[in-house]
Amino acid sequence: MNKNISIIMLVSLISFGCNNIPENYIDLENDSITLSENSKIYEEVWSKFFNERDMDVINSQYFSEDVTVVLPGDDLVGIEPLKNFYGNYINGFSDAEFTFVDLFGQGDKLVKHWNFKGTHDGDFFGIPATGKKVDLYGTTLILMENGKIKQEQDFFDNLDFYTQLGLME
């Protein structure tokens, strides 16, 4: 009789334990779903911007109203300042190619490893066209919020960039 009770208790504990999914597993699963959705939105936006040269994709459908580009000194805040900022890449490099080398993260935090190529044939942040080709790699930290881009911070080698433009040796 004691053997039967022990077996029943053991089976009950195992069954009960299998029905309880650890909370951290659920959090990881939710983060994975959020990451997948955010990555899809993020890639779609920047593909339209660079590949289709669609500056109007920078709008409140894809970006929070207080979207921030973190810059040394003074951050840019808002959709119009962001559109003007990134518009310099379209205006300054008519043949711009922007490639996602890798995009990964967790939940609302993304990291993008990217490559930017193009010929500097237009005004770029006030720098007149040099006719030089650039091939630049960098990384961007991204924060998403409710399926919209909330913040970006780019990291790349400015010295290498200016050297490729012929502005530094």
Phi, psi and omega in degrees: 000313179297326178297317180295319179295318178298318179293317179298316180296318180296313179297320179296316179297317180295314180297314180297318180295325181287337181275349180260104178277128180303141183301322180294331176293317179297317178300316179295320178295317177296319177299321180295318178295314179299317179300315180299314180295314180297318180298318180298313179298312184299313179296321179299314181299308186285336173293315178297318183297306185276315185284322180260355180057039183263093181289339180287352176290343174278092185210178185288351175289324185250342184235143174292152182302328181256032178308141185234134168255115181282121181230153174299131178095286186220119180290153172266134181230128176113159185293313182297314176300323178295316179299316179296319181298305183287339175300335177300328180288324178289316181289324185276341184222090185294339179252027184305134173238123180240121184239135171277113175285318180201149176218122181210173179164204177209122178061240183269004180249123180239153172232126181245126170259125188228165174228133178238126177231149175170171177255126181284091185240016178208176179297130181229103183051040179085358178269117179296155182308135177254344184076002182277148175268143176237151176216101192234137174250148177200183181225144177233132171267131186233138173241125178256156176211120180054041177076013179235153178285123184255324184203145175224145174218116182267145175228123175202169184275097181298322180299315178298317180299309180294327176295315179296329177283352180082016182266347179216159177248000000 
